[in-house]
């Protein structure tokens, strides 16, 4: 029976010293030193005294006595050096009762107060000892060291939370000024939270930080970054998510500036500076990597397709080549260009700049009037660009003048396209390209650019021709390179009298995936027996590799890369290109949805693409993207039917676009 004994237990993180007034078996009726009567399970007691107090004494006297005992035990607890106690028994592989440990601290003669003081000390410390089956065991040194480390980390974390929440409040008020690593740590983790939410590495820390700064919703991370001036309203978040490099190092820029001074080499290069060579590109193009020349002699026409020789400037394995391999390709986004090479170089020495001599890898092709090739050759050349033309320039000449070189070239382009369709089964699945412009005031303008104009057609067909004959050159000379191939589609659909856009979307889904390999195979989509990409060595690393391979063979009779090296390049670059395509697709989707935010309720033309369970998938023909609408019970839309839809909800940040059918 425990009546009259001093009972100690833990409540709300602290020790309570109480007197047992009545023992009810498994429950003890206690008087605490705060003059409260409580019922306690005996199992909760941390220490039960051996000695007793007379319970029949006046209550005030008992409380006074409890206070004396509590004060004495606190005083004794302060005398205990837990680390020294642990040092005495740490190597003993056994547990120890309370009394024995108290004797080690205070000597042989110990009272209930000494033992209770020891229990208090060990319970409160919990670093050097652990409790098991009512006795204390010394912790291993490794666990103690780990616990100390964890406590220090928690202390540092708390310090970061206090200072970080204060800095965050000031930054939201005055704008962010990052002056140290701690503030950079907060910003980096806010970015991680905005991108990944619960998957963020330090989710709990940033959540706690935001709560202390007055934010209960972690979705606010994006808005906070915008208010702080860290992010713009339409931040390119996928560039961060996919770790796309957006700038060049000082070392890389220094090398680019140095390479700009590299002189043109004439050794082994044929001089074609006398030709009237011109470029045709977009109005804002600054890196010119392809150019054309045309000469007509009676029934024959000679076309020169000239590609800038990047390999003569960029040595394989140097700093810029390694960076280009890492980047894989230039990335063109609305209002943003992330080049493969530093602009200081790609807009200058690598580019076919007007009135400047440049080394090139030229294809000289002779055609008859039927567009048939009767002779061609690849040759390293020295060229000089006479004119920079835009697509609009060329189209204007075509429309306003007669019998120009552009009329000849367009006629030839149509014949070459017809050859690919009739001889190789090529599928012409071209649609207008969506052009997106973000104005300075953040408004968005959109338009569709036809890819079937004379200027775009002639350039596209000449580049296809170059890539095809380059693939044949490599194949015929047993030169391994990076071939592009595609098997026959699973089904070829007929256009018949259907909508062309509807046909293109359906036929594209029947195409087989592109295959990139060091062995030549047919490319059914283009309708040619072999194909590589080699016409944009400034912008695509695969093109630079193939150009380097061809020129090394021409000058030295051997390939630059072996098959194993090419396989490694293919593996590395393909993975990056997949990410770049995702970044570009997501960016376009974001801007389209943001554009549609301002057009809620307005009718948009669409074509029903698929009938799904409870839904329709439609093509928005102003943007050439697909979306879904709810299928009403009475609705009976048909695939291929032209309809109108309207936006009911547009959330670009979360990629949400809700539409509904506009009934006539």
C-alpha positions as CSV (number, residue, x, y, z in Angstrom):
1,X,0.0,0.0,0.0
2,X,1.2,3.5,-0.9
3,X,-0.7,5.6,1.5
4,X,1.5,8.3,3.1
5,X,4.3,7.8,0.5
6,X,5.6,10.6,-1.7
7,X,4.7,9.9,-5.3
8,X,6.4,11.7,-8.2
9,X,5.1,11.7,-11.8
10,X,5.4,13.8,-14.9
11,X,2.6,16.1,-16.1
12,X,2.9,18.6,-18.9
13,X,6.6,18.1,-19.2
14,X,7.4,18.8,-15.5
15,X,7.8,16.7,-12.4
16,X,5.0,16.8,-9.8
17,X,5.6,16.0,-6.2
18,X,2.5,14.6,-4.4
19,X,1.4,12.7,-1.3
20,X,-0.7,9.6,-1.6
21,X,-3.8,10.1,0.5
22,X,-5.5,6.8,-0.4
23,X,-4.4,3.7,-2.4
24,X,-7.2,2.3,-4.5
25,X,-5.2,-0.5,-6.0
26,X,-4.4,0.5,-9.5
27,X,-5.3,4.1,-8.8
28,X,-3.7,6.4,-6.3
29,X,-5.6,9.4,-4.8
30,X,-3.0,12.2,-4.4
31,X,-2.6,15.6,-2.9
32,X,-0.2,17.8,-4.9
33,X,1.9,20.7,-3.5
34,X,-0.4,23.0,-5.5
35,X,-3.2,21.9,-3.2
36,X,-5.0,19.8,-5.9
37,X,-6.5,16.3,-5.5
38,X,-5.8,14.0,-8.4
39,X,-6.3,10.4,-9.3
40,X,-3.3,8.7,-10.9
41,X,-2.5,5.3,-12.3
42,X,0.3,3.7,-10.3
43,X,2.0,3.0,-13.7
44,X,2.6,6.7,-14.2
45,X,4.7,7.1,-11.1
46,X,8.4,7.8,-11.8
47,X,9.3,7.3,-8.1
48,X,7.5,6.1,-5.0
49,X,9.2,6.8,-1.7
50,X,10.0,4.2,1.0
51,X,9.3,6.5,3.9
52,X,5.9,7.9,4.7
53,X,4.2,11.0,6.0
54,X,1.3,10.9,8.4
55,X,-1.7,11.6,6.2
56,X,-3.9,12.6,9.2
57,X,-2.0,15.8,9.7
58,X,-3.7,19.1,8.7
59,X,-3.7,19.7,4.9
60,X,-1.7,22.9,5.1
61,X,1.0,21.2,7.0
62,X,1.2,18.4,4.5
63,X,1.4,20.8,1.6
64,X,4.2,22.7,3.4
65,X,6.1,19.5,3.9
66,X,5.7,18.6,0.2
67,X,7.1,21.9,-0.8
68,X,10.1,21.3,1.5
69,X,10.7,17.9,-0.1
70,X,10.4,19.3,-3.6
71,X,12.8,22.1,-2.9
72,X,15.4,19.7,-1.4
73,X,15.1,17.3,-4.4
74,X,15.7,20.1,-6.8
75,X,18.7,21.2,-4.9
76,X,20.1,17.6,-4.8
77,X,19.4,17.3,-8.6
78,X,21.6,20.3,-9.3
79,X,24.6,18.5,-7.6
80,X,24.4,15.5,-10.0
81,X,26.9,15.5,-12.9
82,X,25.3,13.1,-15.3
83,X,28.2,13.0,-17.7
84,X,30.6,11.9,-14.9
85,X,28.0,9.3,-13.8
86,X,27.8,8.0,-17.4
87,X,31.7,7.9,-17.6
88,X,31.7,5.6,-14.6
89,X,29.4,2.9,-16.0
90,X,29.4,3.4,-19.8
91,X,31.4,0.2,-20.4
92,X,29.2,-1.9,-18.2
93,X,26.8,-3.9,-20.3
94,X,24.0,-4.0,-17.8
95,X,21.2,-1.9,-16.4
96,X,21.2,-0.2,-13.0
97,X,18.4,0.5,-10.5
98,X,17.8,4.0,-9.2
99,X,19.3,3.5,-5.7
100,X,22.6,2.1,-7.1
101,X,23.0,5.1,-9.4
102,X,22.1,7.5,-6.6
103,X,24.8,5.9,-4.4
104,X,27.4,6.4,-7.1
105,X,26.5,10.1,-7.0
106,X,26.0,10.7,-3.3
107,X,27.7,7.8,-1.4
108,X,26.3,4.8,0.3
109,X,23.9,6.6,2.6
110,X,21.0,7.8,0.3
111,X,17.5,8.7,1.1
112,X,14.3,8.9,-1.0
113,X,15.2,12.5,-1.8
114,X,18.6,11.4,-3.3
115,X,17.0,8.7,-5.4
116,X,14.1,11.0,-6.6
117,X,16.6,13.7,-7.4
118,X,18.6,11.2,-9.6
119,X,15.4,10.1,-11.4
120,X,14.5,13.7,-12.1
121,X,18.0,14.5,-13.5
122,X,18.1,11.4,-15.8
123,X,14.6,11.9,-17.0
124,X,15.2,15.6,-17.8
125,X,18.5,14.9,-19.5
126,X,17.8,11.8,-21.7
127,X,21.1,12.1,-23.4
128,X,23.4,9.8,-21.5
129,X,20.9,7.2,-20.2
130,X,17.8,5.4,-21.4
131,X,15.1,3.7,-19.3
132,X,14.2,0.1,-19.9
133,X,12.0,-2.1,-17.6
134,X,12.2,0.4,-14.7
135,X,16.0,0.7,-14.8
136,X,18.5,3.0,-16.5
137,X,21.0,1.9,-19.2
138,X,23.9,4.0,-20.4
139,X,23.6,5.1,-24.0
140,X,26.4,4.2,-26.5
141,X,28.8,7.0,-27.4
142,X,27.7,6.9,-31.0
143,X,24.1,7.6,-30.0
144,X,25.1,10.4,-27.7
145,X,27.1,12.0,-30.4
146,X,24.2,11.7,-32.8
147,X,21.8,13.1,-30.3
148,X,24.1,16.1,-29.6
149,X,24.3,16.7,-33.4
150,X,20.5,16.5,-33.8
151,X,20.0,19.0,-30.9
152,X,22.4,21.4,-32.4
153,X,20.7,21.1,-35.7
154,X,17.3,21.8,-34.1
155,X,18.9,24.8,-32.3
156,X,20.2,26.1,-35.6
157,X,16.9,25.4,-37.3
158,X,15.0,27.4,-34.7
159,X,17.5,30.2,-35.1
160,X,16.9,30.1,-38.8
161,X,13.2,30.1,-38.3
162,X,13.3,33.2,-36.1
163,X,15.7,35.2,-38.2
164,X,14.3,33.9,-41.5
165,X,10.7,34.8,-40.7
166,X,11.8,38.3,-39.7
167,X,13.8,38.7,-42.9
168,X,10.9,37.4,-44.9
169,X,8.5,40.0,-43.4
170,X,11.0,42.8,-44.1
171,X,11.5,41.6,-47.7
172,X,7.8,41.5,-48.4
173,X,7.6,45.0,-47.2
174,X,10.7,46.5,-48.7
175,X,11.8,44.1,-51.4
176,X,14.3,41.2,-51.1
177,X,18.0,42.1,-50.6
178,X,20.0,38.8,-50.3
179,X,23.1,39.6,-48.3
180,X,24.2,36.2,-46.9
181,X,24.0,32.4,-47.3
182,X,21.1,32.1,-44.8
183,X,18.9,34.4,-46.8
184,X,19.9,32.6,-50.0
185,X,18.9,29.3,-48.3
186,X,15.5,30.7,-47.5
187,X,14.9,31.9,-51.1
188,X,16.2,28.6,-52.6
189,X,13.8,26.6,-50.4
190,X,10.9,28.9,-51.2
191,X,11.6,28.2,-54.9
192,X,11.7,24.5,-54.2
193,X,8.4,24.7,-52.4
194,X,6.8,26.7,-55.2
195,X,7.9,24.2,-57.7
196,X,7.4,20.9,-55.8
197,X,5.0,21.6,-52.9
198,X,5.0,18.6,-50.5
199,X,7.8,17.0,-52.5
200,X,10.1,19.9,-51.6
201,X,13.3,18.9,-49.8
202,X,12.7,21.2,-46.8
203,X,8.9,21.2,-46.9
204,X,8.4,21.2,-43.1
205,X,11.0,23.9,-42.5
206,X,9.6,26.3,-45.1
207,X,6.0,25.6,-44.0
208,X,7.0,26.5,-40.5
209,X,8.8,29.6,-41.8
210,X,5.8,30.8,-43.7
211,X,3.5,30.2,-40.7
212,X,5.7,32.3,-38.5
213,X,5.7,35.0,-41.2
214,X,1.8,34.9,-41.2
215,X,1.1,32.6,-44.2
216,X,-0.9,29.4,-43.6
217,X,-1.1,28.2,-47.2
218,X,2.1,26.9,-48.8
219,X,0.6,27.7,-52.2
220,X,1.4,31.3,-51.4
221,X,5.1,30.5,-52.1
222,X,4.9,31.6,-55.7
223,X,3.1,34.9,-54.9
224,X,5.7,35.6,-52.1
225,X,8.6,35.2,-54.6
226,X,6.9,37.6,-57.0
227,X,6.2,40.2,-54.2
228,X,9.8,39.9,-53.1
229,X,11.0,40.6,-56.7
230,X,12.7,37.2,-56.9
231,X,10.3,36.0,-59.6
232,X,8.5,37.7,-62.4
233,X,4.8,37.2,-62.8
234,X,5.4,34.7,-65.7
235,X,8.5,33.2,-64.3
236,X,10.0,30.4,-66.5
237,X,9.7,27.9,-63.7
238,X,10.6,24.9,-65.9
239,X,14.0,26.4,-66.6
240,X,14.6,26.0,-62.8
241,X,12.8,22.6,-62.5
242,X,14.8,21.0,-65.3
243,X,18.1,22.8,-64.4
244,X,18.4,24.5,-67.7
245,X,21.6,26.7,-67.7
246,X,20.6,30.3,-68.6
247,X,23.9,32.0,-68.6
248,X,27.6,31.3,-69.5
249,X,30.5,31.4,-67.1
250,X,33.1,34.1,-67.3
251,X,35.6,31.5,-68.5
252,X,33.2,30.5,-71.3
253,X,32.6,34.1,-72.4
254,X,36.3,34.8,-72.3
255,X,36.9,31.8,-74.6
256,X,34.1,33.0,-76.9
257,X,35.7,36.4,-77.2
258,X,39.1,34.8,-77.9
259,X,37.7,32.5,-80.6
260,X,36.1,35.5,-82.4
261,X,39.6,36.5,-83.3
262,X,40.3,33.2,-85.0
263,X,41.3,33.8,-88.6
264,X,39.7,32.0,-91.5
265,X,41.7,29.1,-92.9
266,X,42.0,28.8,-96.6
267,X,43.9,25.5,-96.6
268,X,41.9,22.8,-98.3
269,X,38.8,25.1,-98.7
270,X,37.4,25.9,-102.2
271,X,37.0,29.6,-102.8
272,X,33.3,30.4,-103.5
273,X,33.4,34.1,-102.5
274,X,32.4,35.1,-106.1
275,X,28.9,33.5,-105.7
276,X,25.9,35.6,-104.8
277,X,25.2,33.9,-101.5
278,X,22.3,35.0,-99.3
279,X,20.5,34.0,-96.1
280,X,16.8,33.8,-95.6
281,X,15.6,33.8,-91.9
282,X,13.2,35.4,-89.5
283,X,13.4,39.2,-89.0
284,X,14.9,38.8,-85.5
285,X,17.5,36.1,-86.4
286,X,21.1,36.9,-85.3
287,X,22.8,33.5,-85.7
288,X,22.9,32.6,-89.4
289,X,24.0,29.1,-90.0
290,X,22.7,28.4,-93.5
291,X,22.7,30.2,-96.8
292,X,21.9,29.6,-100.5
293,X,23.3,30.4,-103.9
294,X,21.6,29.8,-107.3
295,X,23.0,29.8,-110.8
296,X,21.0,29.0,-113.9
297,X,22.5,27.9,-117.2
298,X,20.0,27.1,-119.8
299,X,18.1,23.9,-118.8
300,X,20.3,23.4,-115.8
301,X,20.3,25.0,-112.4
302,X,23.0,24.8,-109.8
303,X,22.0,25.3,-106.1
304,X,24.6,25.8,-103.4
305,X,23.5,25.1,-99.8
306,X,26.1,26.5,-97.5
307,X,26.3,25.6,-93.8
308,X,28.7,27.5,-91.5
309,X,31.7,25.4,-90.5
310,X,31.4,25.5,-86.7
311,X,33.8,22.6,-86.3
312,X,36.7,24.7,-87.6
313,X,36.2,27.1,-84.7
314,X,35.0,24.9,-81.9
315,X,37.6,22.1,-81.1
316,X,36.1,18.9,-79.7
317,X,36.5,18.7,-76.0
318,X,37.2,22.3,-75.3
319,X,35.2,24.4,-72.7
320,X,32.6,25.6,-75.2
321,X,32.2,22.2,-76.8
322,X,31.6,20.5,-73.4
323,X,29.0,23.2,-72.6
324,X,27.3,22.7,-76.0
325,X,27.1,19.0,-75.3
326,X,25.6,19.7,-71.9
327,X,23.0,22.1,-73.4
328,X,22.4,19.9,-76.4
329,X,20.5,22.6,-78.3
330,X,19.6,26.2,-78.3
331,X,16.2,26.8,-76.7
332,X,13.8,29.3,-78.3
333,X,10.9,30.5,-76.1
334,X,8.5,33.4,-76.5
335,X,10.6,36.5,-75.6
336,X,13.6,34.3,-74.5
337,X,16.5,32.7,-76.3
338,X,18.9,30.3,-74.5
339,X,21.7,29.6,-77.0
340,X,23.9,26.6,-77.2
341,X,27.0,28.9,-77.6
342,X,27.6,32.3,-76.1
343,X,26.0,35.0,-78.2
344,X,29.4,36.8,-78.4
345,X,30.4,33.9,-80.6
346,X,27.2,32.5,-82.1
347,X,26.2,36.0,-83.5
348,X,29.7,36.7,-84.7
349,X,32.5,34.3,-85.7
350,X,30.2,31.2,-86.0
351,X,27.5,33.1,-87.9
352,X,27.3,33.8,-91.6
353,X,27.6,37.5,-91.2
354,X,27.1,39.8,-94.2
355,X,30.3,40.8,-96.0
356,X,32.5,38.6,-93.8
357,X,34.5,35.6,-95.0
358,X,33.5,32.4,-93.5
359,X,34.4,28.7,-93.7
360,X,31.5,26.5,-94.7
361,X,30.6,22.9,-95.6
362,X,28.8,23.5,-98.9
363,X,26.6,21.2,-101.0
364,X,26.6,22.0,-104.7
365,X,23.7,20.3,-106.5
366,X,23.0,20.4,-110.2
367,X,19.4,19.9,-111.3
368,X,17.7,19.6,-114.6
369,X,14.4,21.5,-115.3
370,X,12.4,18.6,-113.9
371,X,14.0,19.0,-110.6
372,X,16.0,15.8,-111.0
373,X,19.5,15.7,-109.5
374,X,22.2,14.7,-112.0
375,X,25.2,15.7,-109.9
376,X,26.2,16.8,-106.4
377,X,29.2,17.2,-104.2
378,X,30.0,18.2,-100.6
379,X,33.0,20.5,-100.4
380,X,34.7,22.6,-97.7
381,X,34.5,26.3,-98.9
382,X,35.2,29.9,-98.2
383,X,32.1,32.0,-98.8
384,X,31.0,35.6,-98.3
385,X,27.3,36.5,-97.6
386,X,26.1,39.3,-100.0
387,X,22.6,39.7,-98.6
388,X,20.5,39.0,-95.5
389,X,16.9,38.4,-96.5
390,X,13.8,37.7,-94.4
391,X,11.0,35.3,-95.2
392,X,8.8,38.4,-95.8
393,X,11.4,39.9,-98.1
394,X,11.5,36.8,-100.3
395,X,7.7,36.4,-100.3
396,X,7.3,40.0,-101.4
397,X,9.8,39.5,-104.3
398,X,8.0,36.3,-105.3
399,X,4.6,38.1,-105.4
400,X,5.7,41.3,-107.0
401,X,8.3,40.3,-109.5
402,X,8.6,37.6,-112.2
403,X,11.1,34.9,-113.2
404,X,13.5,35.6,-110.3
405,X,15.8,33.1,-108.6
406,X,13.1,32.7,-106.0
407,X,10.6,31.6,-108.5
408,X,13.1,29.0,-109.8
409,X,13.8,27.9,-106.2
410,X,10.2,27.6,-105.2
411,X,9.4,25.6,-108.3
412,X,12.3,23.3,-107.4
413,X,11.1,23.0,-103.8
414,X,7.6,21.9,-104.9
415,X,9.2,19.3,-107.2
416,X,11.4,18.0,-104.4
417,X,8.5,17.8,-102.1
418,X,6.4,15.9,-104.7
419,X,9.4,13.5,-105.2
420,X,9.4,12.7,-101.4
421,X,5.6,12.1,-101.4
422,X,5.4,10.1,-104.6
423,X,8.7,8.1,-104.4
424,X,9.1,7.8,-100.6
425,X,5.6,8.1,-99.3
426,X,6.2,11.2,-97.2
427,X,3.4,12.6,-95.2
428,X,2.9,16.3,-95.4
429,X,1.5,17.2,-92.0
430,X,2.4,20.8,-91.8
431,X,0.2,23.3,-89.8
432,X,0.7,27.0,-89.1
433,X,3.1,27.7,-86.3
434,X,1.8,29.5,-83.3
435,X,3.7,32.8,-82.7
436,X,3.5,34.2,-79.1
437,X,4.7,37.6,-78.2
438,X,4.9,38.9,-74.6
439,X,4.7,42.7,-74.6
440,X,6.6,45.0,-72.2
441,X,3.3,45.5,-70.3
442,X,2.9,41.7,-69.9
443,X,0.0,41.5,-72.4
444,X,0.2,38.6,-74.8
445,X,-0.3,38.6,-78.5
446,X,-0.8,35.5,-80.6
447,X,-0.9,34.6,-84.2
448,X,-0.5,31.8,-86.7
449,X,2.4,31.8,-89.1
450,X,1.9,29.7,-92.3
451,X,4.7,27.2,-93.0
452,X,3.6,26.9,-96.6
453,X,4.7,30.3,-98.0
454,X,7.2,30.2,-100.9
455,X,10.1,31.4,-98.7
456,X,9.5,28.9,-96.0
457,X,8.9,26.1,-98.4
458,X,12.1,26.7,-100.4
459,X,14.3,26.9,-97.3
460,X,12.7,23.8,-95.7
461,X,13.1,21.7,-98.8
462,X,16.7,22.8,-99.4
463,X,17.6,21.9,-95.8
464,X,15.9,18.5,-96.2
465,X,17.8,18.0,-99.4
466,X,21.1,18.8,-97.7
467,X,20.4,16.5,-94.7
468,X,19.4,13.7,-97.0
469,X,22.4,13.9,-99.3
470,X,24.7,14.3,-96.2
471,X,23.2,11.0,-94.8
472,X,23.9,9.3,-98.2
473,X,27.4,10.7,-98.1
474,X,28.0,9.1,-94.7
475,X,26.3,5.9,-95.6
476,X,28.1,5.4,-98.9
477,X,31.5,6.1,-97.2
478,X,30.6,3.8,-94.3
479,X,30.9,6.8,-92.0
480,X,29.1,6.3,-88.7
481,X,27.0,9.3,-87.7
482,X,23.8,10.3,-86.0
483,X,21.0,9.0,-88.3
484,X,17.4,9.8,-87.8
485,X,14.9,7.2,-88.9
486,X,11.2,6.5,-88.6
487,X,9.2,3.3,-89.4
488,X,6.0,3.4,-91.5
489,X,3.0,4.8,-89.6
490,X,0.6,2.2,-88.1
491,X,-2.0,3.5,-90.5
492,X,-2.2,6.0,-93.3
493,X,-5.4,8.0,-93.2
494,X,-7.1,9.6,-96.2
495,X,-7.8,13.3,-96.2
496,X,-10.8,12.9,-98.5
497,X,-13.3,15.7,-97.9
498,X,-12.5,16.0,-94.2
499,X,-11.0,19.0,-92.4
500,X,-7.3,19.2,-93.0
501,X,-6.5,20.1,-89.3
502,X,-8.6,17.2,-88.1
503,X,-6.7,14.9,-90.5
504,X,-3.3,16.1,-89.4
505,X,-4.0,15.6,-85.7
506,X,-5.3,12.1,-86.3
507,X,-2.5,11.1,-88.7
508,X,0.2,12.4,-86.3
509,X,-1.0,9.9,-83.7
510,X,-0.4,7.1,-86.1
511,X,3.2,8.0,-86.6
512,X,5.9,5.7,-85.2
513,X,8.4,7.3,-82.7
514,X,11.6,8.7,-84.1
515,X,14.7,6.5,-83.9
516,X,18.2,7.9,-83.5
517,X,21.0,5.5,-84.2
518,X,24.5,5.2,-85.8
519,X,23.1,3.0,-88.5
520,X,21.2,4.4,-91.5
521,X,17.5,3.5,-91.9
522,X,14.6,4.9,-93.9
523,X,12.7,7.9,-92.6
524,X,9.1,7.3,-93.6
525,X,7.8,10.6,-92.4
526,X,10.1,12.6,-94.6
527,X,10.0,9.9,-97.3
528,X,13.7,9.4,-97.8
529,X,16.0,6.3,-97.5
530,X,18.3,7.9,-94.9
531,X,18.5,11.2,-93.0
532,X,20.6,13.2,-90.6
533,X,20.5,16.7,-89.1
534,X,23.6,18.7,-90.0
535,X,22.2,22.1,-91.2
536,X,22.2,23.9,-87.8
537,X,25.6,23.4,-86.1
538,X,25.3,26.6,-84.2
539,X,22.0,25.6,-82.6
540,X,22.0,21.8,-82.4
541,X,24.8,19.6,-81.0
542,X,23.9,16.6,-83.1
543,X,24.4,18.8,-86.2
544,X,27.9,19.8,-85.0
545,X,28.9,16.2,-84.4
546,X,27.8,15.1,-87.9
547,X,29.5,18.1,-89.5
548,X,32.7,17.3,-87.6
549,X,32.5,13.7,-88.7
550,X,32.1,14.6,-92.4
551,X,34.8,17.3,-92.5
552,X,37.3,15.0,-90.7
553,X,36.6,12.3,-93.3
554,X,37.1,14.8,-96.2
555,X,40.4,16.1,-94.8
556,X,41.8,13.0,-93.3
557,X,39.9,10.1,-94.7
558,X,38.8,8.8,-91.3
559,X,35.8,9.5,-89.0
560,X,36.4,11.8,-86.0
561,X,34.1,9.7,-83.7
562,X,33.8,6.0,-83.4
563,X,30.5,4.2,-82.8
564,X,30.9,4.0,-79.1
565,X,31.6,7.7,-78.8
566,X,28.6,8.5,-80.9
567,X,26.4,6.2,-78.8
568,X,27.5,8.2,-75.7
569,X,26.6,11.5,-77.4
570,X,23.2,10.2,-78.5
571,X,22.4,9.0,-74.9
572,X,23.4,12.2,-73.3
573,X,21.9,14.6,-75.8
574,X,18.6,12.7,-76.3
575,X,17.9,13.0,-72.5
576,X,18.5,16.7,-72.6
577,X,16.4,17.2,-75.7
578,X,13.5,15.5,-74.0
579,X,13.6,18.0,-71.2
580,X,13.9,20.9,-73.6
581,X,10.9,19.8,-75.5
582,X,8.9,19.5,-72.2
583,X,10.1,23.0,-71.2
584,X,9.0,24.5,-74.5
585,X,5.7,22.7,-74.6
586,X,4.9,23.7,-71.0
587,X,5.8,27.3,-71.7
588,X,3.5,27.5,-74.7
589,X,0.7,25.9,-72.7
590,X,1.2,28.4,-69.8
591,X,1.1,31.4,-72.1
592,X,-1.9,30.1,-74.0
593,X,-3.8,29.6,-70.8
594,X,-2.8,33.0,-69.5
595,X,-3.9,34.5,-72.8
596,X,-7.3,32.7,-72.4
597,X,-7.7,34.0,-68.9
598,X,-8.6,37.4,-70.4
599,X,-11.0,35.8,-72.8
600,X,-13.4,34.0,-70.6
601,X,-16.8,33.6,-72.0
602,X,-15.8,34.5,-75.6
603,X,-16.5,31.8,-78.3
604,X,-13.4,30.0,-79.6
605,X,-13.5,27.8,-82.8
606,X,-12.8,24.1,-82.2
607,X,-12.9,20.7,-83.9
608,X,-14.1,17.6,-82.1
609,X,-11.2,15.2,-82.1
610,X,-12.3,12.3,-79.9
611,X,-15.4,11.1,-78.3
612,X,-14.5,10.0,-74.7
613,X,-16.4,8.6,-71.8
614,X,-18.3,11.6,-70.5
615,X,-16.0,14.1,-72.4
616,X,-15.0,15.3,-75.8
617,X,-11.4,16.0,-76.7
618,X,-11.3,19.1,-79.0
619,X,-8.7,21.0,-81.1
620,X,-8.6,24.7,-80.4
621,X,-7.8,25.8,-83.9
622,X,-6.6,29.3,-83.0
623,X,-3.7,27.7,-81.1
624,X,-3.5,24.1,-82.4
625,X,-3.7,22.5,-78.9
626,X,-6.1,20.0,-77.5
627,X,-8.4,20.3,-74.5
628,X,-11.4,18.6,-73.1
629,X,-15.0,19.6,-72.6
630,X,-17.8,17.9,-70.6
631,X,-20.1,15.7,-72.6
632,X,-23.7,16.7,-71.8
633,X,-26.4,14.0,-71.7
634,X,-28.3,15.4,-74.7
635,X,-25.1,16.2,-76.6
636,X,-24.5,14.3,-79.9
637,X,-21.3,15.9,-81.3
638,X,-19.4,13.9,-83.9
639,X,-15.7,13.5,-84.5
640,X,-14.5,16.1,-87.0
641,X,-17.4,18.4,-86.3
642,X,-16.6,22.1,-86.1
643,X,-18.0,23.8,-83.0
644,X,-17.4,26.7,-80.7
645,X,-16.3,26.5,-77.0
646,X,-15.7,29.1,-74.3
647,X,-13.4,29.3,-71.3
648,X,-15.0,28.8,-67.9
649,X,-11.7,28.6,-65.9
650,X,-8.1,29.3,-66.8
651,X,-5.3,28.8,-64.3
652,X,-1.9,28.9,-66.1
653,X,0.1,28.2,-63.0
654,X,-1.7,24.9,-62.3
655,X,-2.2,24.1,-66.1
656,X,-5.9,24.2,-65.8
657,X,-8.1,25.1,-68.7
658,X,-11.8,24.3,-68.4
659,X,-14.1,24.8,-71.4
660,X,-17.7,24.3,-72.3
661,X,-19.5,23.8,-75.5
662,X,-21.3,26.9,-76.9
663,X,-24.6,25.6,-78.2
664,X,-26.0,27.3,-81.3
